[in-house]
Amino acid sequence: MIRKKKTIYLSGPIMDEHSGHAREWRESAKLLLGKNFDTLDPMRRKFVDRQVDSANEIVEFDLQDVRDADIILVNYNKPSIGTSMEVFYAAHDLGKFVVAFSPFSFVDCSPWMVRYCTKILPSLEEGCEYIVTHFKDKR
């Protein structure tokens, strides 16, 4: 039997984020995880924020990615409504494992993010290492 790799959704700020930064960490995550996992990157779609005709599509495609993922990897580098909604939906509604990385100390984190992220680590590398350690298929 061929086993399918676990899938990781790359959640993090896009709106009002410099597009280079929004893409950069996701590309790094794909390099760190790609050998052992499949990734879902919302940046693969070419929607433009704040266009009324694409707003519902943006949200629905992102929520579909959250549903399709086994694990959520979150860049919690700043408050983001969309990221927070994805985290809440994944953890509360779907019971998914949510791993975040953040420059914030515990006391500076939103209690909502602390509550709904299963684990918050200080860097992307540590977040990816945590996922590989705990979720890599051992077969």
C-alpha positions in Angstrom: 0.0 0.0 0.0 1.3 3.4 -1.0 1.0 5.9 1.9 0.1 9.5 1.1 2.3 12.2 2.7 0.6 14.3 5.3 -0.4 17.8 4.0 0.5 21.0 5.7 -1.3 24.3 5.1 0.9 27.4 5.3 -1.1 30.0 7.1 0.0 33.5 7.7 -0.5 37.2 6.9 -1.0 38.1 3.2 -3.2 41.2 3.2 -1.1 44.3 3.9 2.0 42.1 4.0 4.8 42.8 1.7 4.3 40.1 -0.9 8.0 39.2 -0.9 7.8 38.4 2.8 4.5 36.5 2.5 6.1 34.3 -0.2 9.6 34.1 1.3 8.8 32.2 4.5 6.4 29.9 2.6 9.2 29.0 0.1 11.5 28.3 3.0 8.9 26.1 4.7 8.5 24.1 1.5 12.2 23.5 1.3 12.3 22.4 5.0 9.2 20.2 4.8 8.9 19.2 1.1 10.8 15.9 1.4 8.4 14.5 3.9 5.2 16.4 3.4 3.0 18.0 0.8 2.2 21.7 1.3 -0.8 23.9 0.5 0.3 27.5 -0.2 -2.4 30.1 -0.5 0.0 32.3 -2.5 -0.4 29.9 -5.4 -3.6 31.7 -6.3 -3.5 35.1 -8.0 -6.3 36.9 -6.2 -6.1 40.6 -5.4 -7.1 41.7 -1.9 -9.9 44.2 -1.5 -11.6 43.3 -4.7 -15.3 42.6 -3.9 -15.6 40.0 -6.6 -12.8 37.9 -5.3 -13.2 38.3 -1.5 -15.6 35.3 -1.1 -13.3 33.2 -3.3 -10.2 34.0 -1.3 -11.9 33.0 2.0 -13.5 29.9 0.6 -10.3 28.6 -1.1 -8.3 29.2 2.1 -10.9 27.4 4.2 -10.9 24.5 1.7 -7.1 24.3 2.1 -7.5 24.2 5.9 -10.0 21.3 5.5 -7.7 19.5 3.1 -4.6 19.8 5.4 -3.6 17.4 8.1 -1.6 20.0 10.0 -1.5 23.8 10.0 1.8 25.7 10.1 1.3 29.4 11.1 3.5 32.4 10.7 2.3 34.5 13.7 4.5 37.5 13.0 1.8 40.1 13.5 -1.9 40.2 14.2 -3.9 39.1 11.2 -7.6 38.6 11.1 -7.5 36.0 8.3 -4.7 34.0 10.0 -6.6 34.1 13.3 -9.8 32.9 11.6 -7.9 30.0 9.9 -6.3 29.0 13.3 -9.7 29.1 15.1 -11.4 27.1 12.3 -8.7 24.5 12.1 -8.3 24.0 15.9 -11.8 24.6 17.2 -14.1 23.4 14.4 -11.9 20.7 12.8 -9.7 19.6 15.7 -6.5 20.0 13.7 -3.0 20.2 15.1 -1.8 23.8 14.7 2.0 24.7 14.9 2.9 28.3 15.0 6.2 30.2 14.9 6.4 33.7 16.3 8.8 36.4 17.4 6.5 37.3 20.3 7.2 36.2 23.8 4.3 34.4 25.5 3.2 37.5 27.4 2.9 39.4 24.1 0.9 36.7 22.3 -2.8 37.0 21.9 -4.6 34.7 24.4 -6.7 33.5 21.4 -3.6 32.4 19.5 -2.1 30.8 22.6 -5.4 28.9 23.2 -5.9 27.7 19.6 -2.3 27.0 18.5 -1.3 23.6 19.8 2.4 24.7 19.9 4.1 28.1 19.4 7.8 28.1 18.7 10.3 30.9 18.2 11.3 30.3 14.5 10.2 28.7 11.2 13.0 26.3 11.5 12.0 25.1 14.9 8.3 24.8 13.8 9.3 22.7 10.8 11.6 20.6 12.9 8.8 20.0 15.4 6.5 18.9 12.6 9.1 16.5 11.1 9.9 15.1 14.5 6.3 14.4 15.4 4.5 13.8 12.1 7.0 12.4 9.6 5.8 9.0 8.3 8.3 6.6 9.9 7.7 3.8 7.3 
